[in-house]
Amino acid sequence: MVDKALKNDPNFRPPVEYHQQKRSQRPSEKVYIPVKEFPEINFFGLLVGPRGNSLKKMERDSGAKISIRGKGSVKEGKGKPGQFADDADEDLHCLVMAESEDKVRTCVRLINRVIETVITCSCCLFCFR
């Protein structure tokens, strides 16, 4: 009914719960970052890039939204209390969300490409600290 009302009446404002439900139904996937296996590599910095440019580029190229969550995603004392509380105890990961499964898969491939490149490149242990 809400979808019909949105199509028929441009001034119609759906209830807040409608947007929350829509958001929770969006395709998503978690990509875990192998921090425990490679503690010497700064995966967070490599994924985000200077001024967030690497992350923004992956989002633009794929059409998906990337959130880095889990242990180590927020500096100690910097995060808001309760923000992403459900992910706080998990290992470091990227939460990828988009409007379609294709966009999610494309973004996951881009993230995995960065991770694999850093792991397989022998010089990265020295270049990307």
N, CA, C and O atoms as a Tinker XYZ file with bonds, in Angstrom:
   516  protein
     1  N      0.812000   -1.190000    0.000000    73     2
     2  CA     0.000000    0.000000    0.000000    64     1     3
     3  C      0.861000    1.262000    0.000000    63     2     4     5
     4  O      0.561000    2.230000   -0.699000    81     3
     5  N      1.925000    1.240000    0.784000    73     3     6
     6  CA     2.816000    2.398000    0.857000    64     5     7
     7  C      3.471000    2.645000   -0.499000    63     6     8     9
     8  O      3.586000    3.789000   -0.938000    81     7
     9  N      3.905000    1.555000   -1.171000    73     7    10
    10  CA     4.514000    1.706000   -2.493000    64     9    11
    11  C      3.546000    2.343000   -3.483000    63    10    12    13
    12  O      3.939000    3.206000   -4.267000    81    11
    13  N      2.284000    1.922000   -3.451000    73    11    14
    14  CA     1.266000    2.503000   -4.341000    64    13    15
    15  C      1.068000    3.979000   -4.040000    63    14    16    17
    16  O      0.985000    4.809000   -4.945000    81    15
    17  N      0.994000    4.292000   -2.746000    73    15    18
    18  CA     0.789000    5.690000   -2.338000    64    17    19
    19  C      1.968000    6.562000   -2.790000    63    18    20    21
    20  O      1.770000    7.703000   -3.207000    81    19
    21  N      3.193000    6.026000   -2.707000    73    19    22
    22  CA     4.372000    6.773000   -3.143000    64    21    23
    23  C      4.329000    7.055000   -4.645000    63    22    24    25
    24  O      4.727000    8.130000   -5.093000    81    23
    25  N      3.840000    6.073000   -5.422000    73    23    26
    26  CA     3.759000    6.252000   -6.865000    64    25    27
    27  C      2.659000    7.239000   -7.257000    63    26    28    29
    28  O      2.833000    8.031000   -8.184000    81    27
    29  N      1.531000    7.189000   -6.551000    73    27    30
    30  CA     0.370000    8.011000   -6.913000    64    29    31
    31  C      0.415000    9.437000   -6.381000    63    30    32    33
    32  O     -0.097000   10.362000   -7.011000    81    31
    33  N      1.030000    9.604000   -5.216000    73    31    34
    34  CA     1.029000   10.922000   -4.578000    64    33    35
    35  C      2.457000   11.352000   -4.263000    63    34    36    37
    36  O      3.069000   10.810000   -3.343000    81    35
    37  N      2.998000   12.311000   -5.004000    73    35    38
    38  CA     4.381000   12.741000   -4.755000    64    37    39
    39  C      4.580000   13.414000   -3.397000    63    38    40    41
    40  O      5.712000   13.522000   -2.927000    81    39
    41  N      3.508000   13.864000   -2.767000    73    39    42
    42  CA     3.604000   14.513000   -1.453000    64    41    43
    43  C      3.446000   13.533000   -0.295000    63    42    44    45
    44  O      3.570000   13.927000    0.865000    81    43
    45  N      3.175000   12.274000   -0.589000    73    43    46
    46  CA     2.978000   11.268000    0.456000    64    45    47
    47  C      4.275000   11.013000    1.207000    63    46    48    49
    48  O      5.327000   10.824000    0.597000    81    47
    49  N      4.199000   11.008000    2.519000    73    47    50
    50  CA     5.357000   10.713000    3.377000    64    49    51
    51  C      5.090000    9.382000    4.099000    63    50    52    53
    52  O      4.175000    9.294000    4.918000    81    51
    53  N      5.883000    8.358000    3.798000    73    51    54
    54  CA     5.675000    7.069000    4.460000    64    53    55
    55  C      6.115000    7.124000    5.921000    63    54    56    57
    56  O      6.904000    7.990000    6.301000    81    55
    57  N      5.608000    6.204000    6.739000    73    55    58
    58  CA     6.026000    6.166000    8.150000    64    57    59
    59  C      7.509000    5.810000    8.273000    63    58    60    61
    60  O      8.083000    5.196000    7.374000    81    59
    61  N      8.110000    6.192000    9.369000    73    59    62
    62  CA     9.543000    5.969000    9.607000    64    61    63
    63  C      9.885000    4.484000    9.521000    63    62    64    65
    64  O     10.945000    4.128000    9.006000    81    63
    65  N      9.021000    3.628000   10.007000    73    63    66
    66  CA     9.264000    2.192000    9.997000    64    65    67
    67  C      9.433000    1.651000    8.577000    63    66    68    69
    68  O     10.147000    0.672000    8.358000    81    67
    69  N      8.776000    2.292000    7.624000    73    67    70
    70  CA     8.859000    1.852000    6.231000    64    69    71
    71  C     10.294000    1.945000    5.727000    63    70    72    73
    72  O     10.796000    1.002000    5.115000    81    71
    73  N     10.955000    3.061000    5.976000    73    71    74
    74  CA    12.340000    3.235000    5.533000    64    73    75
    75  C     13.282000    2.283000    6.261000    63    74    76    77
    76  O     14.212000    1.750000    5.655000    81    75
    77  N     13.055000    2.066000    7.547000    73    75    78
    78  CA    13.901000    1.156000    8.314000    64    77    79
    79  C     13.767000   -0.268000    7.786000    63    78    80    81
    80  O     14.755000   -0.995000    7.678000    81    79
    81  N     12.542000   -0.658000    7.459000    73    79    82
    82  CA    12.305000   -1.999000    6.939000    64    81    83
    83  C     12.945000   -2.154000    5.554000    63    82    84    85
    84  O     13.563000   -3.178000    5.261000    81    83
    85  N     12.792000   -1.141000    4.715000    73    83    86
    86  CA    13.390000   -1.162000    3.374000    64    85    87
    87  C     14.900000   -1.321000    3.463000    63    86    88    89
    88  O     15.501000   -2.094000    2.718000    81    87
    89  N     15.509000   -0.573000    4.391000    73    87    90
    90  CA    16.957000   -0.609000    4.566000    64    89    91
    91  C     17.418000   -1.995000    5.009000    63    90    92    93
    92  O     18.455000   -2.480000    4.556000    81    91
    93  N     16.657000   -2.628000    5.889000    73    91    94
    94  CA    17.058000   -3.930000    6.403000    64    93    95
    95  C     16.860000   -5.033000    5.359000    63    94    96    97
    96  O     17.422000   -6.118000    5.507000    81    95
    97  N     16.083000   -4.783000    4.321000    73    95    98
    98  CA    15.854000   -5.781000    3.281000    64    97    99
    99  C     16.865000   -5.675000    2.143000    63    98   100   101
   100  O     16.881000   -6.520000    1.249000    81    99
   101  N     17.699000   -4.655000    2.169000    73    99   102
   102  CA    18.683000   -4.469000    1.104000    64   101   103
   103  C     19.713000   -5.581000    1.146000    63   102   104   105
   104  O     20.084000   -6.045000    2.224000    81   103
   105  N     20.183000   -6.016000   -0.030000    73   103   106
   106  CA    21.228000   -7.041000   -0.062000    64   105   107
   107  C     22.489000   -6.540000    0.634000    63   106   108   109
   108  O     22.876000   -5.382000    0.473000    81   107
   109  N     23.119000   -7.403000    1.397000    73   107   110
   110  CA    24.347000   -7.025000    2.092000    64   109   111
   111  C     25.232000   -8.253000    2.264000    63   110   112   113
   112  O     24.774000   -9.392000    2.177000    81   111
   113  N     26.499000   -7.992000    2.508000    73   111   114
   114  CA    27.460000   -9.063000    2.748000    64   113   115
   115  C     28.596000   -8.522000    3.592000    63   114   116   117
   116  O     28.963000   -7.352000    3.486000    81   115
   117  N     29.155000   -9.395000    4.441000    73   115   118
   118  CA    30.305000   -9.021000    5.250000    64   117   119
   119  C     31.557000   -9.643000    4.653000    63   118   120   121
   120  O     31.571000  -10.821000    4.297000    81   119
   121  N     32.606000   -8.838000    4.549000    73   119   122
   122  CA    33.905000   -9.315000    4.083000    64   121   123
   123  C     34.862000   -9.175000    5.256000    63   122   124   125
   124  O     35.229000   -8.067000    5.645000    81   123
   125  N     35.261000  -10.311000    5.814000    73   123   126
   126  CA    36.165000  -10.273000    6.970000    64   125   127
   127  C     37.597000  -10.017000    6.512000    63   126   128   129
   128  O     38.050000  -10.550000    5.500000    81   127
   129  N     38.292000   -9.194000    7.278000    73   127   130
   130  CA    39.645000   -8.776000    6.954000    64   129   131
   131  C     40.613000   -9.612000    7.791000    63   130   132   133
   132  O     40.464000   -9.678000    9.011000    81   131
   133  N     41.612000  -10.259000    7.155000    73   131   134
   134  CA    42.494000  -11.200000    7.861000    64   133   135
   135  C     43.557000  -10.519000    8.731000    63   134   136   137
   136  O     44.756000  -10.680000    8.502000    81   135
   137  N     43.110000   -9.774000    9.709000    73   135   138
   138  CA    44.029000   -9.032000   10.582000    64   137   139
   139  C     44.837000   -9.978000   11.468000    63   138   140   141
   140  O     46.017000   -9.729000   11.718000    81   139
   141  N     44.224000  -11.051000   11.940000    73   139   142
   142  CA    44.932000  -11.979000   12.829000    64   141   143
   143  C     46.041000  -12.734000   12.089000    63   142   144   145
   144  O     47.102000  -13.003000   12.652000    81   143
   145  N     45.785000  -13.072000   10.819000    73   143   146
   146  CA    46.772000  -13.799000   10.038000    64   145   147
   147  C     47.926000  -12.896000    9.591000    63   146   148   149
   148  O     49.055000  -13.363000    9.439000    81   147
   149  N     47.648000  -11.609000    9.381000    73   147   150
   150  CA    48.647000  -10.656000    8.899000    64   149   151
   151  C     48.617000   -9.391000    9.760000    63   150   152   153
   152  O     48.200000   -8.337000    9.280000    81   151
   153  N     49.050000   -9.475000   11.022000    73   151   154
   154  CA    48.967000   -8.314000   11.919000    64   153   155
   155  C     49.876000   -7.159000   11.514000    63   154   156   157
   156  O     49.665000   -6.024000   11.941000    81   155
   157  N     50.894000   -7.443000   10.685000    73   155   158
   158  CA    51.831000   -6.395000   10.287000    64   157   159
   159  C     51.284000   -5.495000    9.181000    63   158   160   161
   160  O     51.873000   -4.453000    8.892000    81   159
   161  N     50.160000   -5.881000    8.554000    73   159   162
   162  CA    49.599000   -5.109000    7.434000    64   161   163
   163  C     48.453000   -4.238000    7.937000    63   162   164   165
   164  O     47.570000   -4.706000    8.657000    81   163
   165  N     48.479000   -2.980000    7.551000    73   163   166
   166  CA    47.428000   -2.034000    7.925000    64   165   167
   167  C     46.309000   -2.079000    6.879000    63   166   168   169
   168  O     46.218000   -1.207000    6.015000    81   167
   169  N     45.458000   -3.110000    6.969000    73   167   170
   170  CA    44.373000   -3.275000    6.006000    64   169   171
   171  C     43.407000   -2.095000    6.039000    63   170   172   173
   172  O     42.929000   -1.641000    5.000000    81   171
   173  N     43.127000   -1.605000    7.239000    73   171   174
   174  CA    42.195000   -0.482000    7.384000    64   173   175
   175  C     42.671000    0.711000    6.556000    63   174   176   177
   176  O     41.906000    1.286000    5.782000    81   175
   177  N     43.923000    1.071000    6.725000    73   175   178
   178  CA    44.482000    2.209000    5.996000    64   177   179
   179  C     44.503000    1.989000    4.499000    63   178   180   181
   180  O     44.269000    2.922000    3.730000    81   179
   181  N     44.781000    0.767000    4.075000    73   179   182
   182  CA    44.820000    0.470000    2.644000    64   181   183
   183  C     43.429000    0.523000    2.020000    63   182   184   185
   184  O     43.263000    1.015000    0.904000    81   183
   185  N     42.435000    0.016000    2.739000    73   183   186
   186  CA    41.071000    0.035000    2.208000    64   185   187
   187  C     40.498000    1.447000    2.170000    63   186   188   189
   188  O     39.828000    1.827000    1.210000    81   187
   189  N     40.763000    2.213000    3.207000    73   187   190
   190  CA    40.221000    3.572000    3.263000    64   189   191
   191  C     40.998000    4.494000    2.331000    63   190   192   193
   192  O     40.404000    5.286000    1.599000    81   191
   193  N     42.311000    4.393000    2.358000    73   191   194
   194  CA    43.139000    5.226000    1.493000    64   193   195
   195  C     43.261000    6.639000    2.024000    63   194   196   197
   196  O     42.639000    6.991000    3.026000    81   195
   197  N     44.075000    7.457000    1.341000    73   195   198
   198  CA    44.257000    8.839000    1.796000    64   197   199
   199  C     42.955000    9.627000    1.693000    63   198   200   201
   200  O     42.343000    9.715000    0.629000    81   199
   201  N     42.554000   10.192000    2.815000    73   199   202
   202  CA    41.319000   10.971000    2.920000    64   201   203
   203  C     40.078000   10.186000    2.494000    63   202   204   205
   204  O     39.076000   10.775000    2.089000    81   203
   205  N     40.148000    8.863000    2.586000    73   203   206
   206  CA    39.000000    8.026000    2.237000    64   205   207
   207  C     38.800000    7.833000    0.749000    63   206   208   209
   208  O     37.769000    7.310000    0.326000    81   207
   209  N     39.776000    8.251000   -0.058000    73   207   210
   210  CA    39.613000    8.204000   -1.503000    64   209   211
   211  C     39.500000    6.786000   -2.066000    63   210   212   213
   212  O     38.735000    6.558000   -3.003000    81   211
   213  N     40.244000    5.838000   -1.514000    73   211   214
   214  CA    40.172000    4.460000   -2.016000    64   213   215
   215  C     38.795000    3.865000   -1.753000    63   214   216   217
   216  O     38.211000    3.214000   -2.620000    81   215
   217  N     38.290000    4.095000   -0.561000    73   215   218
   218  CA    36.962000    3.595000   -0.203000    64   217   219
   219  C     35.882000    4.253000   -1.067000    63   218   220   221
   220  O     34.976000    3.577000   -1.555000    81   219
   221  N     35.979000    5.550000   -1.251000    73   219   222
   222  CA    35.006000    6.279000   -2.081000    64   221   223
   223  C     35.027000    5.777000   -3.518000    63   222   224   225
   224  O     33.979000    5.652000   -4.151000    81   223
   225  N     36.229000    5.488000   -4.035000    73   223   226
   226  CA    36.343000    5.002000   -5.412000    64   225   227
   227  C     35.681000    3.632000   -5.555000    63   226   228   229
   228  O     34.976000    3.382000   -6.532000    81   227
   229  N     35.906000    2.752000   -4.588000    73   227   230
   230  CA    35.257000    1.435000   -4.637000    64   229   231
   231  C     33.744000    1.573000   -4.581000    63   230   232   233
   232  O     33.023000    0.857000   -5.275000    81   231
   233  N     33.260000    2.505000   -3.744000    73   231   234
   234  CA    31.818000    2.733000   -3.658000    64   233   235
   235  C     31.266000    3.267000   -4.980000    63   234   236   237
   236  O     30.207000    2.832000   -5.432000    81   235
   237  N     31.981000    4.206000   -5.598000    73   235   238
   238  CA    31.540000    4.769000   -6.892000    64   237   239
   239  C     31.538000    3.696000   -7.977000    63   238   240   241
   240  O     30.579000    3.579000   -8.739000    81   239
   241  N     32.617000    2.914000   -8.043000    73   239   242
   242  CA    32.756000    1.909000   -9.092000    64   241   243
   243  C     31.718000    0.791000   -8.983000    63   242   244   245
   244  O     31.285000    0.235000   -9.993000    81   243
   245  N     31.328000    0.471000   -7.764000    73   243   246
   246  CA    30.405000   -0.654000   -7.570000    64   245   247
   247  C     28.956000   -0.220000   -7.379000    63   246   248   249
   248  O     28.036000   -0.980000   -7.683000    81   247
   249  N     28.746000    0.991000   -6.880000    73   247   250
   250  CA    27.389000    1.438000   -6.575000    64   249   251
   251  C     26.906000    0.955000   -5.220000    63   250   252   253
   252  O     25.717000    1.046000   -4.916000    81   251
   253  N     27.810000    0.447000   -4.408000    73   251   254
   254  CA    27.467000   -0.065000   -3.075000    64   253   255
   255  C     28.023000    0.854000   -1.998000    63   254   256   257
   256  O     28.863000    1.712000   -2.270000    81   255
   257  N     27.548000    0.666000   -0.777000    73   255   258
   258  CA    28.003000    1.432000    0.382000    64   257   259
   259  C     28.843000    0.503000    1.238000    63   258   260   261
   260  O     28.433000   -0.621000    1.531000    81   259
   261  N     30.027000    0.972000    1.643000    73   259   262
   262  CA    30.941000    0.171000    2.465000    64   261   263
   263  C     31.058000    0.799000    3.843000    63   262   264   265
   264  O     31.308000    1.998000    3.973000    81   263
   265  N     30.873000   -0.023000    4.874000    73   263   266
   266  CA    31.104000    0.405000    6.254000    64   265   267
   267  C     32.124000   -0.544000    6.860000    63   266   268   269
   268  O     31.936000   -1.760000    6.836000    81   267
   269  N     33.204000    0.008000    7.403000    73   267   270
   270  CA    34.202000   -0.824000    8.063000    64   269   271
   271  C     33.827000   -0.878000    9.539000    63   270   272   273
   272  O     33.729000    0.144000   10.218000    81   271
   273  N     33.623000   -2.087000   10.004000    73   271   274
   274  CA    33.146000   -2.298000   11.378000    64   273   275
   275  C     33.938000   -3.398000   12.061000    63   274   276   277
   276  O     34.747000   -4.092000   11.445000    81   275
   277  N     33.678000   -3.535000   13.358000    73   275   278
   278  CA    34.332000   -4.578000   14.135000    64   277   279
   279  C     35.485000   -4.023000   14.951000    63   278   280   281
   280  O     35.710000   -2.814000   15.004000    81   279
   281  N     36.212000   -4.942000   15.589000    73   279   282
   282  CA    37.341000   -4.555000   16.439000    64   281   283
   283  C     38.409000   -3.858000   15.611000    63   282   284   285
   284  O     38.873000   -4.390000   14.603000    81   283
   285  N     38.796000   -2.660000   16.046000    73   283   286
   286  CA    39.834000   -1.923000   15.358000    64   285   287
   287  C     39.321000   -0.950000   14.315000    63   286   288   289
   288  O     40.113000   -0.271000   13.661000    81   287
   289  N     38.007000   -0.871000   14.146000    73   287   290
   290  CA    37.468000    0.035000   13.129000    64   289   291
   291  C     37.328000    1.467000   13.634000    63   290   292   293
   292  O     37.257000    2.405000   12.840000    81   291
   293  N     37.287000    1.633000   14.955000    73   291   294
   294  CA    37.170000    2.967000   15.549000    64   293   295
   295  C     38.266000    3.115000   16.586000    63   294   296   297
   296  O     38.479000    2.219000   17.403000    81   295
   297  N     38.955000    4.232000   16.555000    73   295   298
   298  CA    40.003000    4.476000   17.554000    64   297   299
   299  C     39.383000    4.529000   18.943000    63   298   300   301
   300  O     38.241000    4.950000   19.126000    81   299
   301  N     40.164000    4.095000   19.902000    73   299   302
   302  CA    39.707000    4.052000   21.289000    64   301   303
   303  C     39.249000    5.427000   21.758000    63   302   304   305
   304  O     40.002000    6.398000   21.673000    81   303
   305  N     38.019000    5.512000   22.250000    73   303   306
   306  CA    37.490000    6.764000   22.773000    64   305   307
   307  C     36.919000    7.699000   21.731000    63   306   308   309
   308  O     36.405000    8.761000   22.083000    81   307
   309  N     36.991000    7.339000   20.446000    73   307   310
   310  CA    36.522000    8.223000   19.379000    64   309   311
   311  C     35.069000    7.962000   18.975000    63   310   312   313
   312  O     34.362000    8.891000   18.582000    81   311
   313  N     34.626000    6.729000   19.067000    73   311   314
   314  CA    33.285000    6.385000   18.603000    64   313   315
   315  C     32.197000    6.845000   19.561000    63   314   316   317
   316  O     32.445000    7.085000   20.743000    81   315
   317  N     30.994000    6.961000   19.031000    73   315   318
   318  CA    29.840000    7.306000   19.861000    64   317   319
   319  C     29.410000    6.066000   20.628000    63   318   320   321
   320  O     29.434000    4.968000   20.071000    81   319
   321  N     29.017000    6.208000   21.891000    73   319   322
   322  CA    28.585000    5.048000   22.666000    64   321   323
   323  C     27.364000    4.398000   22.018000    63   322   324   325
   324  O     26.394000    5.073000   21.674000    81   323
   325  N     27.430000    3.082000   21.859000    73   323   326
   326  CA    26.304000    2.345000   21.291000    64   325   327
   327  C     26.281000    2.314000   19.772000    63   326   328   329
   328  O     25.476000    1.589000   19.186000    81   327
   329  N     27.142000    3.079000   19.126000    73   327   330
   330  CA    27.163000    3.090000   17.663000    64   329   331
   331  C     27.714000    1.757000   17.170000    63   330   332   333
   332  O     28.806000    1.358000   17.576000    81   331
   333  N     26.992000    1.070000   16.312000    73   331   334
   334  CA    27.358000   -0.229000   15.764000    64   333   335
   335  C     27.649000   -1.231000   16.877000    63   334   336   337
   336  O     28.567000   -2.042000   16.759000    81   335
   337  N     26.876000   -1.178000   17.948000    73   335   338
   338  CA    27.112000   -2.056000   19.094000    64   337   339
   339  C     27.011000   -3.529000   18.715000    63   338   340   341
   340  O     27.705000   -4.362000   19.299000    81   339
   341  N     26.157000   -3.866000   17.746000    73   339   342
   342  CA    25.999000   -5.261000   17.360000    64   341   343
   343  C     27.233000   -5.818000   16.651000    63   342   344   345
   344  O     27.445000   -7.031000   16.654000    81   343
   345  N     28.047000   -4.961000   16.046000    73   343   346
   346  CA    29.253000   -5.385000   15.341000    64   345   347
   347  C     30.522000   -5.197000   16.163000    63   346   348   349
   348  O     31.596000   -5.615000   15.729000    81   347
   349  N     30.430000   -4.590000   17.316000    73   347   350
   350  CA    31.614000   -4.213000   18.096000    64   349   351
   351  C     32.443000   -5.417000   18.539000    63   350   352   353
   352  O     33.663000   -5.305000   18.660000    81   351
   353  N     31.813000   -6.562000   18.781000    73   351   354
   354  CA    32.533000   -7.736000   19.254000    64   353   355
   355  C     33.043000   -8.626000   18.123000    63   354   356   357
   356  O     33.768000   -9.588000   18.377000    81   355
   357  N     32.682000   -8.324000   16.898000    73   355   358
   358  CA    33.119000   -9.126000   15.766000    64   357   359
   359  C     34.522000   -8.718000   15.325000    63   358   360   361
   360  O     35.021000   -7.653000   15.691000    81   359
   361  N     35.142000   -9.581000   14.537000    73   359   362
   362  CA    36.440000   -9.249000   13.957000    64   361   363
   363  C     36.243000   -8.135000   12.937000    63   362   364   365
   364  O     35.128000   -7.886000   12.479000    81   363
   365  N     37.341000   -7.469000   12.588000    73   363   366
   366  CA    37.294000   -6.376000   11.635000    64   365   367
   367  C     36.728000   -6.866000   10.304000    63   366   368   369
   368  O     37.172000   -7.887000    9.779000    81   367
   369  N     35.749000   -6.142000    9.757000    73   367   370
   370  CA    35.126000   -6.542000    8.500000    64   369   371
   371  C     34.535000   -5.335000    7.785000    63   370   372   373
   372  O     34.335000   -4.275000    8.377000    81   371
   373  N     34.263000   -5.521000    6.509000    73   371   374
   374  CA    33.563000   -4.519000    5.706000    64   373   375
   375  C     32.128000   -4.997000    5.536000    63   374   376   377
   376  O     31.891000   -6.128000    5.112000    81   375
   377  N     31.183000   -4.143000    5.865000    73   375   378
   378  CA    29.783000   -4.432000    5.613000    64   377   379
   379  C     29.426000   -3.737000    4.313000    63   378   380   381
   380  O     29.499000   -2.512000    4.219000    81   379
   381  N     29.042000   -4.511000    3.314000    73   379   382
   382  CA    28.725000   -3.987000    1.992000    64   381   383
   383  C     27.215000   -4.065000    1.788000    63   382   384   385
   384  O     26.619000   -5.134000    1.919000    81   383
   385  N     26.600000   -2.925000    1.467000    73   383   386
   386  CA    25.155000   -2.876000    1.221000    64   385   387
   387  C     24.894000   -2.156000   -0.093000    63   386   388   389
   388  O     25.585000   -1.200000   -0.443000    81   387
   389  N     23.880000   -2.634000   -0.817000    73   387   390
   390  CA    23.524000   -2.004000   -2.089000    64   389   391
   391  C     22.079000   -2.326000   -2.434000    63   390   392   393
   392  O     21.406000   -3.069000   -1.719000    81   391
   393  N     21.615000   -1.761000   -3.531000    73   391   394
   394  CA    20.246000   -1.977000   -3.983000    64   393   395
   395  C     20.081000   -3.323000   -4.680000    63   394   396   397
   396  O     18.968000   -3.841000   -4.770000    81   395
   397  N     21.194000   -3.899000   -5.180000    73   395   398
   398  CA    21.100000   -5.175000   -5.887000    64   397   399
   399  C     22.259000   -6.089000   -5.494000    63   398   400   401
   400  O     23.305000   -5.636000   -5.029000    81   399
   401  N     22.041000   -7.383000   -5.694000    73   399   402
   402  CA    23.084000   -8.377000   -5.406000    64   401   403
   403  C     24.302000   -8.170000   -6.304000    63   402   404   405
   404  O     25.433000   -8.391000   -5.874000    81   403
   405  N     24.076000   -7.746000   -7.552000    73   403   406
   406  CA    25.189000   -7.504000   -8.479000    64   405   407
   407  C     26.146000   -6.455000   -7.943000    63   406   408   409
   408  O     27.364000   -6.625000   -7.997000    81   407
   409  N     25.592000   -5.375000   -7.428000    73   407   410
   410  CA    26.424000   -4.293000   -6.889000    64   409   411
   411  C     27.202000   -4.768000   -5.670000    63   410   412   413
   412  O     28.367000   -4.414000   -5.492000    81   411
   413  N     26.555000   -5.571000   -4.831000    73   411   414
   414  CA    27.225000   -6.114000   -3.642000    64   413   415
   415  C     28.381000   -7.009000   -4.079000    63   414   416   417
   416  O     29.491000   -6.884000   -3.562000    81   415
   417  N     28.128000   -7.914000   -5.030000    73   415   418
   418  CA    29.180000   -8.826000   -5.512000    64   417   419
   419  C     30.357000   -8.054000   -6.125000    63   418   420   421
   420  O     31.518000   -8.390000   -5.895000    81   419
   421  N     30.042000   -7.027000   -6.900000    73   419   422
   422  CA    31.106000   -6.219000   -7.514000    64   421   423
   423  C     31.968000   -5.571000   -6.446000    63   422   424   425
   424  O     33.195000   -5.574000   -6.543000    81   423
   425  N     31.333000   -5.020000   -5.436000    73   423   426
   426  CA    32.066000   -4.352000   -4.359000    64   425   427
   427  C     32.904000   -5.353000   -3.557000    63   426   428   429
   428  O     34.044000   -5.058000   -3.198000    81   427
   429  N     32.352000   -6.515000   -3.282000    73   427   430
   430  CA    33.093000   -7.556000   -2.553000    64   429   431
   431  C     34.330000   -7.960000   -3.342000    63   430   432   433
   432  O     35.395000   -8.165000   -2.759000    81   431
   433  N     34.203000   -8.077000   -4.668000    73   431   434
   434  CA    35.359000   -8.396000   -5.509000    64   433   435
   435  C     36.433000   -7.320000   -5.403000    63   434   436   437
   436  O     37.621000   -7.633000   -5.321000    81   435
   437  N     36.019000   -6.048000   -5.403000    73   435   438
   438  CA    36.986000   -4.946000   -5.294000    64   437   439
   439  C     37.720000   -4.983000   -3.956000    63   438   440   441
   440  O     38.934000   -4.786000   -3.903000    81   439
   441  N     36.985000   -5.234000   -2.882000    73   439   442
   442  CA    37.594000   -5.312000   -1.544000    64   441   443
   443  C     38.562000   -6.492000   -1.480000    63   442   444   445
   444  O     39.681000   -6.358000   -0.985000    81   443
   445  N     38.125000   -7.647000   -1.982000    73   443   446
   446  CA    38.993000   -8.831000   -1.963000    64   445   447
   447  C     40.232000   -8.635000   -2.817000    63   446   448   449
   448  O     41.296000   -9.159000   -2.489000    81   447
   449  N     40.116000   -7.894000   -3.899000    73   447   450
   450  CA    41.270000   -7.619000   -4.754000    64   449   451
   451  C     42.321000   -6.825000   -3.980000    63   450   452   453
   452  O     43.514000   -7.109000   -4.092000    81   451
   453  N     41.890000   -5.833000   -3.195000    73   451   454
   454  CA    42.838000   -5.051000   -2.385000    64   453   455
   455  C     43.520000   -5.954000   -1.361000    63   454   456   457
   456  O     44.739000   -5.908000   -1.196000    81   455
   457  N     42.730000   -6.768000   -0.681000    73   455   458
   458  CA    43.270000   -7.656000    0.349000    64   457   459
   459  C     44.254000   -8.646000   -0.263000    63   458   460   461
   460  O     45.353000   -8.825000    0.262000    81   459
   461  N     43.876000   -9.291000   -1.361000    73   459   462
   462  CA    44.742000  -10.287000   -1.997000    64   461   463
   463  C     46.017000   -9.657000   -2.546000    63   462   464   465
   464  O     47.093000  -10.248000   -2.454000    81   463
   465  N     45.900000   -8.467000   -3.114000    73   463   466
   466  CA    47.079000   -7.789000   -3.661000    64   465   467
   467  C     48.100000   -7.518000   -2.569000    63   466   468   469
   468  O     49.296000   -7.736000   -2.765000    81   467
   469  N     47.644000   -7.056000   -1.450000    73   467   470
   470  CA    48.550000   -6.741000   -0.344000    64   469   471
   471  C     49.179000   -8.004000    0.225000    63   470   472   473
   472  O     50.361000   -8.012000    0.569000    81   471
   473  N     48.399000   -9.061000    0.325000    73   471   474
   474  CA    48.917000  -10.315000    0.891000    64   473   475
   475  C     49.944000  -10.948000   -0.034000    63   474   476   477
   476  O     50.969000  -11.448000    0.430000    81   475
   477  N     49.682000  -10.934000   -1.342000    73   475   478
   478  CA    50.567000  -11.630000   -2.279000    64   477   479
   479  C     51.792000  -10.820000   -2.679000    63   478   480   481
   480  O     52.786000  -11.396000   -3.121000    81   479
   481  N     51.747000   -9.513000   -2.535000    73   479   482
   482  CA    52.877000   -8.672000   -2.927000    64   481   483
   483  C     53.956000   -8.756000   -1.853000    63   482   484   485
   484  O     53.726000   -8.382000   -0.703000    81   483
   485  N     55.111000   -9.239000   -2.225000    73   483   486
   486  CA    56.173000   -9.434000   -1.232000    64   485   487
   487  C     56.699000   -8.114000   -0.673000    63   486   488   489
   488  O     57.171000   -8.067000    0.463000    81   487
   489  N     56.620000   -7.039000   -1.465000    73   487   490
   490  CA    57.158000   -5.777000   -0.981000    64   489   491
   491  C     56.168000   -5.037000   -0.085000    63   490   492   493
   492  O     56.551000   -4.099000    0.614000    81   491
   493  N     54.908000   -5.444000   -0.097000    73   491   494
   494  CA    53.898000   -4.701000    0.667000    64   493   495
   495  C     54.155000   -4.703000    2.166000    63   494   496   497
   496  O     53.740000   -3.790000    2.880000    81   495
   497  N     54.835000   -5.725000    2.627000    73   495   498
   498  CA    55.134000   -5.756000    4.051000    64   497   499
   499  C     55.970000   -4.548000    4.439000    63   498   500   501
   500  O     55.911000   -4.081000    5.576000    81   499
   501  N     56.742000   -4.049000    3.500000    73   499   502
   502  CA    57.578000   -2.880000    3.773000    64   501   503
   503  C     56.918000   -1.591000    3.273000    63   502   504   505
   504  O     57.064000   -0.539000    3.897000    81   503
   505  N     56.207000   -1.666000    2.173000    73   503   506
   506  CA    55.625000   -0.460000    1.552000    64   505   507
   507  C     54.412000    0.073000    2.306000    63   506   508   509
   508  O     54.233000    1.286000    2.413000    81   507
   509  N     53.590000   -0.811000    2.822000    73   507   510
   510  CA    52.288000   -0.394000    3.331000    64   509   511
   511  C     52.160000   -0.448000    4.837000    63   510   512   513
   512  O     51.061000   -0.672000    5.346000    81   511
   513  N     53.209000   -0.257000    5.544000    73   511   514
   514  CA    53.093000   -0.290000    7.012000    64   513   515
   515  C     52.475000    0.969000    7.509000    63   514   516
   516  O     52.293000    1.133000    8.716000    81   515
